[in-house]
């Protein structure tokens, strides 16, 4: 099943290579949760005002029945120095969050 996906770029021009990477990661999310209704990804370039170089900020909002799960790399800056690495890191965390959410849902329906 293809996940409805929206990718937004802030402070940088859209990148087809980065969008392709996001699409690949979003498609894999369905292996961690069966009913994903939508996925929004925001990729923000580092501010040019940072003195020592900034980090890319990536936020993933995944909508599933009854919940919206939000994962970002705001607190894990080391993965944000490269846009591709930032996307990879956030989707790794999103996969974990989705897997945990699915387990909770399964447990709730069993009991």
MMTF fields as JSON, N, C-alpha, C and O atoms, coordinates in Angstrom:
{
  "mmtfVersion": "1.0.0",
  "mmtfProducer": "UNKNOWN",
  "numBonds": 443,
  "numAtoms": 444,
  "numGroups": 111,
  "numChains": 1,
  "numModels": 1,
  "chainsPerModel": [1],
  "groupsPerChain": [111],
  "chainIdList": ["A"],
  "bondAtomList": [4, 2, 8, 6, 12, 10, 16, 14, 20, 18, 24, 22, 28, 26, 32, 30, 36, 34, 40, 38, 44, 42, 48, 46, 52, 50, 56, 54, 60, 58, 64, 62, 68, 66, 72, 70, 76, 74, 80, 78, 84, 82, 88, 86, 92, 90, 96, 94, 100, 98, 104, 102, 108, 106, 112, 110, 116, 114, 120, 118, 124, 122, 128, 126, 132, 130, 136, 134, 140, 138, 144, 142, 148, 146, 152, 150, 156, 154, 160, 158, 164, 162, 168, 166, 172, 170, 176, 174, 180, 178, 184, 182, 188, 186, 192, 190, 196, 194, 200, 198, 204, 202, 208, 206, 212, 210, 216, 214, 220, 218, 224, 222, 228, 226, 232, 230, 236, 234, 240, 238, 244, 242, 248, 246, 252, 250, 256, 254, 260, 258, 264, 262, 268, 266, 272, 270, 276, 274, 280, 278, 284, 282, 288, 286, 292, 290, 296, 294, 300, 298, 304, 302, 308, 306, 312, 310, 316, 314, 320, 318, 324, 322, 328, 326, 332, 330, 336, 334, 340, 338, 344, 342, 348, 346, 352, 350, 356, 354, 360, 358, 364, 362, 368, 366, 372, 370, 376, 374, 380, 378, 384, 382, 388, 386, 392, 390, 396, 394, 400, 398, 404, 402, 408, 406, 412, 410, 416, 414, 420, 418, 424, 422, 428, 426, 432, 430, 436, 434, 440, 438],
  "bondOrderList": [1, 1, 1, 1, 1, 1, 1, 1, 1, 1, 1, 1, 1, 1, 1, 1, 1, 1, 1, 1, 1, 1, 1, 1, 1, 1, 1, 1, 1, 1, 1, 1, 1, 1, 1, 1, 1, 1, 1, 1, 1, 1, 1, 1, 1, 1, 1, 1, 1, 1, 1, 1, 1, 1, 1, 1, 1, 1, 1, 1, 1, 1, 1, 1, 1, 1, 1, 1, 1, 1, 1, 1, 1, 1, 1, 1, 1, 1, 1, 1, 1, 1, 1, 1, 1, 1, 1, 1, 1, 1, 1, 1, 1, 1, 1, 1, 1, 1, 1, 1, 1, 1, 1, 1, 1, 1, 1, 1, 1, 1],
  "groupList": [{"groupName": "UNK", "atomNameList": ["N", "CA", "C", "O"], "elementList": ["N", "C", "C", "O"], "formalChargeList": [0, 0, 0, 0], "bondAtomList": [1, 0, 2, 1, 3, 2], "bondOrderList": [1, 1, 2], "singleLetterCode": "X", "chemCompType": "L-PEPTIDE LINKING"}],
  "groupTypeList": [0, 0, 0, 0, 0, 0, 0, 0, 0, 0, 0, 0, 0, 0, 0, 0, 0, 0, 0, 0, 0, 0, 0, 0, 0, 0, 0, 0, 0, 0, 0, 0, 0, 0, 0, 0, 0, 0, 0, 0, 0, 0, 0, 0, 0, 0, 0, 0, 0, 0, 0, 0, 0, 0, 0, 0, 0, 0, 0, 0, 0, 0, 0, 0, 0, 0, 0, 0, 0, 0, 0, 0, 0, 0, 0, 0, 0, 0, 0, 0, 0, 0, 0, 0, 0, 0, 0, 0, 0, 0, 0, 0, 0, 0, 0, 0, 0, 0, 0, 0, 0, 0, 0, 0, 0, 0, 0, 0, 0, 0, 0],
  "groupIdList": [1, 2, 3, 4, 5, 6, 7, 8, 9, 10, 11, 12, 13, 14, 15, 16, 17, 18, 19, 20, 21, 22, 23, 24, 25, 26, 27, 28, 29, 30, 31, 32, 33, 34, 35, 36, 37, 38, 39, 40, 41, 42, 43, 44, 45, 46, 47, 48, 49, 50, 51, 52, 53, 54, 55, 56, 57, 58, 59, 60, 61, 62, 63, 64, 65, 66, 67, 68, 69, 70, 71, 72, 73, 74, 75, 76, 77, 78, 79, 80, 81, 82, 83, 84, 85, 86, 87, 88, 89, 90, 91, 92, 93, 94, 95, 96, 97, 98, 99, 100, 101, 102, 103, 104, 105, 106, 107, 108, 109, 110, 111],
  "secStructList": [7, 7, 7, 7, 3, 3, 3, 3, 3, 3, 1, 1, 7, 7, 7, 2, 2, 2, 2, 2, 2, 2, 2, 2, 2, 2, 2, 2, 4, 4, 4, 6, 7, 1, 7, 3, 3, 3, 3, 3, 3, 3, 3, 3, 7, 7, 7, 6, 6, 7, 6, 6, 7, 7, 7, 7, 3, 3, 3, 3, 3, 3, 3, 3, 6, 6, 3, 3, 3, 3, 3, 3, 1, 6, 6, 7, 4, 4, 4, 4, 1, 1, 2, 2, 2, 2, 2, 2, 2, 2, 2, 2, 2, 2, 2, 2, 2, 2, 2, 2, 2, 2, 2, 2, 2, 2, 2, 2, 2, 2, 7],
  "xCoordList": [0.831, 0.0, 0.88, 1.832, 0.555, 1.329, 0.807, -0.398, 1.733, 1.387, 1.186, 2.066, 0.018, -0.143, 0.947, 1.077, 1.724, 2.924, 2.958, 2.609, 3.391, 3.604, 4.992, 5.294, 5.838, 7.188, 7.296, 6.962, 7.769, 7.922, 9.374, 10.007, 9.895, 11.267, 11.209, 10.432, 12.043, 12.102, 13.55, 14.462, 13.739, 15.072, 16.002, 17.217, 15.443, 16.251, 15.354, 14.145, 15.929, 15.117, 14.803, 15.577, 13.672, 13.351, 14.444, 15.057, 14.672, 15.673, 14.997, 14.398, 15.092, 14.466, 15.103, 14.407, 16.422, 17.114, 16.655, 16.438, 16.51, 16.069, 14.602, 14.226, 13.78, 12.372, 12.246, 11.397, 13.092, 13.084, 13.43, 12.816, 14.408, 14.818, 13.676, 13.431, 12.985, 11.841, 10.752, 10.181, 10.461, 9.442, 9.794, 8.924, 11.061, 11.495, 11.265, 10.729, 11.669, 11.486, 10.003, 9.598, 9.196, 7.764, 7.097, 6.225, 7.496, 6.92, 7.246, 6.425, 8.426, 8.831, 8.083, 8.018, 7.52, 6.811, 5.631, 5.244, 5.062, 3.917, 4.297, 3.415, 5.573, 5.981, 5.924, 5.941, 5.856, 5.826, 4.428, 4.156, 3.546, 2.17, 1.282, 1.578, 0.204, -0.64, -1.506, -1.819, -1.896, -2.892, -2.406, -2.903, -1.468, -0.983, -1.889, -2.06, -2.462, -3.389, -2.693, -3.197, -1.533, -0.813, 0.517, 0.746, 1.395, 2.723, 3.146, 3.137, 3.518, 4.025, 5.464, 5.784, 6.318, 7.735, 8.149, 7.914, 8.763, 9.285, 10.798, 11.302, 11.513, 12.974, 13.391, 13.059, 14.124, 14.517, 16.033, 16.743, 16.515, 17.961, 18.473, 17.72, 19.755, 20.35, 20.257, 20.332, 20.095, 20.052, 21.438, 22.438, 21.521, 22.835, 23.474, 24.63, 22.737, 23.246, 24.04, 24.654, 24.034, 24.818, 26.303, 26.728, 27.072, 28.496, 29.297, 30.244, 28.944, 29.731, 28.99, 29.23, 28.123, 27.364, 26.21, 26.361, 25.09, 23.911, 23.627, 24.426, 22.484, 22.055, 20.708, 19.878, 20.509, 19.211, 18.218, 18.527, 17.02, 15.963, 14.932, 14.492, 14.56, 13.582, 12.492, 12.767, 11.251, 10.103, 9.213, 8.917, 8.793, 7.898, 6.629, 6.686, 5.491, 4.183, 3.493, 3.225, 3.21, 2.546, 1.164, 1.033, 0.138, -1.23, -1.69, -1.653, -2.127, -2.703, -4.071, -4.33, -4.953, -6.264, -6.138, -5.521, -6.728, -6.741, -5.508, -5.456, -4.507, -3.278, -2.504, -2.592, -1.748, -0.767, 0.569, 0.742, 1.5, 2.81, 3.813, 3.941, 4.526, 5.458, 6.867, 7.105, 7.793, 9.191, 10.035, 9.802, 11.02, 11.913, 13.33, 13.551, 14.278, 15.672, 16.106, 17.302, 15.158, 15.477, 16.397, 17.274, 16.203, 17.013, 18.223, 19.013, 18.376, 19.485, 20.292, 20.445, 20.808, 21.5, 22.615, 22.773, 23.402, 24.513, 24.092, 24.886, 22.854, 22.446, 22.009, 21.671, 22.01, 21.47, 22.454, 22.056, 23.732, 24.71, 24.574, 24.994, 24.008, 23.765, 22.274, 21.713, 21.627, 20.178, 19.784, 18.791, 20.545, 20.218, 20.359, 19.523, 21.42, 21.617, 20.52, 20.057, 20.102, 19.031, 17.727, 17.019, 17.412, 16.208, 16.301, 15.343, 17.453, 17.632, 17.41, 16.713, 18.006, 17.909, 16.497, 16.048, 15.791, 14.426, 13.51, 12.656, 13.676, 12.831, 13.166, 12.285, 14.408, 14.756, 13.976, 13.407, 13.954, 13.196, 11.692, 10.985, 11.201, 9.779, 9.366, 8.273, 10.228, 9.933, 9.76, 8.852, 10.637, 10.556, 9.264, 8.584, 8.928, 7.712, 6.478, 5.566, 6.444, 5.309, 5.201, 4.105, 6.328, 6.337, 5.796, 4.981, 6.248, 5.77, 4.273, 3.543, 3.825, 2.401, 1.57, 0.516, 2.04, 1.309, 1.217, 0.171, 2.31, 2.293, 1.267, 0.54, 1.206, 0.231, -1.197, -2.064, -1.431, -2.753, -3.119, -4.246, -2.169, -2.42, -2.739, -3.645, -1.976, -2.179, -3.552, -4.244, -3.93, -5.215, -6.378, -7.369, -6.251, -7.317, -7.355, -8.385, -6.237, -6.209, -6.894, -7.539, -6.751, -7.221, -8.587, -9.095],
  "yCoordList": [-1.18, 0.0, 1.25, 1.352, 2.174, 3.413, 4.397, 4.605, 4.987, 5.938, 7.315, 7.796, 7.983, 9.36, 10.224, 10.265, 10.908, 11.58, 13.034, 13.359, 13.9, 15.31, 15.678, 15.478, 16.216, 16.631, 18.14, 18.67, 18.823, 20.276, 20.627, 20.059, 21.57, 22.049, 23.476, 24.293, 23.775, 25.126, 25.609, 24.926, 26.78, 27.372, 26.71, 26.891, 25.943, 25.25, 24.869, 24.715, 24.718, 24.286, 22.791, 22.041, 22.362, 20.928, 20.12, 20.572, 18.921, 18.021, 16.716, 16.043, 16.361, 15.124, 13.907, 12.957, 13.939, 12.811, 12.654, 11.537, 13.758, 13.71, 13.286, 12.525, 13.767, 13.362, 11.867, 11.195, 11.345, 9.898, 9.113, 8.085, 9.596, 8.927, 8.93, 7.927, 10.054, 10.158, 9.171, 8.479, 9.102, 8.17, 6.722, 5.941, 6.369, 5.0, 4.699, 3.647, 5.618, 5.423, 5.357, 4.508, 6.238, 6.271, 4.964, 4.459, 4.42, 3.145, 2.014, 1.12, 2.046, 0.999, 1.084, 0.103, 2.252, 2.406, 1.441, 1.071, 1.038, 0.127, -1.245, -2.016, -1.564, -2.841, -2.766, -3.796, -1.542, -1.369, -1.068, -1.257, -0.603, -0.316, -0.572, -0.117, -1.294, -1.733, -0.643, -0.712, 0.353, 1.31, 2.751, 3.523, 3.107, 4.484, 5.276, 4.919, 6.355, 7.162, 8.284, 8.757, 8.711, 9.792, 10.055, 9.66, 10.731, 11.043, 12.402, 12.624, 13.311, 14.621, 14.731, 14.398, 15.199, 15.345, 16.781, 17.292, 17.423, 18.783, 18.73, 18.227, 19.253, 19.288, 20.753, 21.497, 21.152, 22.55, 22.667, 21.988, 23.538, 23.767, 24.539, 25.264, 24.376, 25.142, 26.637, 27.078, 27.391, 28.842, 29.341, 28.877, 30.263, 30.779, 31.642, 32.045, 31.926, 32.782, 32.021, 32.634, 30.676, 29.914, 30.111, 30.064, 30.326, 30.595, 29.352, 29.444, 28.225, 27.008, 25.992, 24.789, 26.459, 25.535, 24.945, 24.604, 24.825, 24.321, 22.885, 22.204, 22.453, 21.089, 21.123, 21.996, 20.17, 20.031, 19.545, 18.683, 20.116, 19.685, 18.951, 19.444, 17.787, 16.981, 16.578, 16.149, 16.724, 16.343, 15.435, 15.726, 14.335, 13.382, 13.283, 12.974, 13.546, 13.383, 12.21, 12.256, 11.165, 9.993, 9.889, 9.855, 9.839, 9.738, 8.291, 7.707, 7.734, 6.397, 6.533, 7.551, 5.548, 5.686, 5.998, 5.248, 7.107, 7.481, 8.174, 8.484, 8.436, 9.063, 9.755, 9.386, 10.766, 11.401, 11.299, 11.849, 10.603, 10.361, 11.306, 11.356, 12.058, 13.072, 12.713, 12.466, 12.691, 12.392, 13.461, 13.796, 13.997, 14.97, 14.735, 13.999, 15.366, 15.238, 16.466, 16.71, 17.229, 18.456, 18.2, 19.012, 17.079, 16.765, 15.896, 15.593, 15.496, 14.607, 15.236, 14.641, 16.43, 17.202, 16.495, 16.766, 15.605, 15.024, 14.356, 14.292, 13.858, 13.214, 14.238, 13.861, 15.529, 16.516, 17.304, 18.254, 16.946, 17.722, 17.532, 18.396, 16.442, 16.142, 15.849, 15.118, 16.404, 16.237, 14.772, 14.344, 13.995, 12.585, 11.807, 10.961, 12.097, 11.422, 11.821, 10.995, 13.079, 13.541, 12.804, 12.381, 12.652, 11.924, 10.464, 9.917, 9.835, 8.437, 8.27, 7.353, 9.159, 9.059, 9.252, 8.527, 10.226, 10.484, 9.315, 8.925, 8.762, 7.633, 6.381, 5.559, 6.225, 5.109, 5.247, 4.274, 6.456, 6.702, 6.553, 6.018, 7.019, 6.906, 5.438, 5.072, 4.604, 3.171, 2.572, 1.774, 2.964, 2.467, 2.936, 2.151, 4.206, 4.761, 4.054, 3.72, 3.826, 3.124, 1.685, 1.201, 1.009, -0.379, -0.443, -1.308, 0.467, 0.512, 0.82, 0.216, 1.742, 2.092, 0.893, 0.614, 0.19, -0.976, -2.058, -2.685, -2.278, -3.268, -2.899, -3.763, -1.603, -1.155, -1.393, -1.825, -1.105, -1.314, -2.803, -3.168, -3.651, -5.091, -5.605, -6.417, -5.117, -5.534, -5.051, -5.772, -3.85, -3.285, -4.128, -4.348, -4.598, -5.372, -6.819, -7.484, -7.31, -8.673, -8.76, -9.76, -7.718, -7.747, -7.306, -7.287],
  "zCoordList": [0.0, 0.0, 0.0, 0.773, -0.857, -0.93, 0.117, 0.255, 0.837, 1.89, 1.271, 0.557, 1.534, 1.066, 1.703, 2.926, 0.874, 1.352, 0.894, -0.241, 1.813, 1.493, 2.007, 3.184, 1.124, 1.503, 1.312, 0.252, 2.357, 2.327, 2.596, 3.486, 1.82, 2.013, 2.525, 2.03, 3.527, 4.071, 4.03, 4.497, 3.472, 3.419, 2.436, 2.507, 1.516, 0.51, -0.659, -0.485, -1.842, -2.981, -2.858, -2.263, -3.417, -3.393, -4.085, -5.051, -3.571, -4.128, -4.523, -3.684, -5.796, -6.267, -5.595, -5.236, -5.429, -4.778, -3.332, -2.865, -2.633, -1.242, -1.162, -0.27, -2.08, -2.125, -2.396, -1.81, -3.287, -3.562, -2.305, -2.019, -1.56, -0.325, 0.691, 1.361, 0.799, 1.7, 1.272, 2.115, -0.03, -0.528, -0.197, 0.188, -0.346, -0.013, 1.461, 1.81, 2.316, 3.753, 4.112, 4.907, 3.538, 3.846, 3.428, 4.135, 2.297, 1.842, 2.818, 3.022, 3.415, 4.356, 5.687, 6.429, 5.989, 7.261, 7.387, 8.495, 6.253, 6.311, 6.859, 7.233, 6.914, 7.511, 9.041, 9.715, 9.587, 11.039, 11.565, 12.751, 10.697, 11.097, 9.888, 8.783, 10.1, 8.988, 8.372, 7.183, 9.143, 8.637, 8.727, 9.548, 7.915, 7.875, 6.931, 5.766, 7.459, 6.677, 5.921, 4.902, 6.419, 5.762, 6.431, 7.574, 5.698, 6.208, 5.64, 4.43, 6.566, 6.161, 6.636, 7.777, 5.75, 6.074, 5.778, 4.682, 6.759, 6.574, 6.747, 7.751, 5.758, 5.789, 5.77, 4.847, 6.806, 6.943, 6.904, 7.646, 6.027, 5.897, 7.109, 7.761, 7.401, 8.505, 8.228, 7.081, 9.274, 9.14, 8.729, 9.277, 7.79, 7.388, 8.467, 8.336, 9.526, 10.597, 11.653, 12.525, 11.582, 12.549, 12.27, 11.116, 13.288, 13.115, 12.744, 11.963, 13.276, 13.062, 12.198, 12.304, 11.375, 10.534, 11.32, 12.493, 10.695, 11.386, 11.029, 10.386, 11.459, 11.191, 10.49, 10.746, 9.613, 8.972, 10.015, 10.837, 9.965, 10.863, 10.022, 8.983, 10.476, 9.754, 10.734, 11.855, 10.29, 11.116, 10.281, 9.122, 10.887, 10.23, 11.07, 12.26, 10.447, 11.078, 10.39, 9.19, 11.153, 10.595, 11.23, 12.454, 10.387, 10.872, 10.727, 9.644, 11.859, 11.906, 12.569, 13.21, 12.439, 13.075, 14.571, 15.327, 14.973, 16.376, 16.903, 18.093, 16.072, 16.577, 15.457, 14.286, 15.861, 14.976, 15.693, 16.78, 15.087, 15.687, 15.046, 13.823, 15.884, 15.392, 15.853, 17.035, 14.903, 15.199, 14.515, 13.354, 15.244, 14.629, 15.129, 16.091, 14.468, 14.895, 15.68, 15.838, 16.167, 16.908, 18.092, 18.386, 18.77, 19.95, 19.639, 20.533, 18.393, 18.027, 16.909, 15.842, 17.14, 16.117, 15.362, 14.172, 15.968, 15.214, 13.904, 12.966, 13.828, 12.579, 11.537, 10.415, 11.885, 10.981, 10.154, 9.48, 10.179, 9.427, 7.921, 7.152, 7.498, 6.093, 5.953, 6.769, 4.939, 4.784, 4.643, 5.231, 3.874, 3.679, 4.987, 5.304, 5.744, 7.034, 8.01, 8.797, 7.966, 8.852, 8.543, 9.457, 7.258, 6.853, 7.298, 7.844, 7.065, 7.467, 8.973, 9.407, 9.756, 11.211, 11.719, 12.608, 11.162, 11.619, 11.25, 12.047, 10.066, 9.682, 10.488, 10.738, 10.894, 11.782, 13.09, 13.585, 13.643, 14.869, 14.636, 15.49, 13.492, 13.178, 13.084, 13.517, 12.524, 12.436, 13.826, 14.058, 14.752, 16.124, 16.79, 17.452, 16.616, 17.208, 16.655, 17.411, 15.356, 14.736, 15.225, 15.508, 15.323, 15.795, 17.228, 17.549, 18.074, 19.454, 19.51, 20.296, 18.692, 18.659, 18.206, 18.778, 17.187, 16.684, 17.758, 17.92, 18.491, 19.575, 20.638, 21.13, 20.997, 21.993, 21.494, 22.253, 20.21, 19.639, 19.645, 19.979, 19.278, 19.254, 20.655, 20.839, 21.648, 23.034, 23.535, 24.254, 23.156, 23.579, 23.037, 23.735, 21.791, 21.163, 21.642, 21.527, 22.179, 22.693, 24.056, 24.371, 24.852, 26.234, 26.404, 27.525]
}
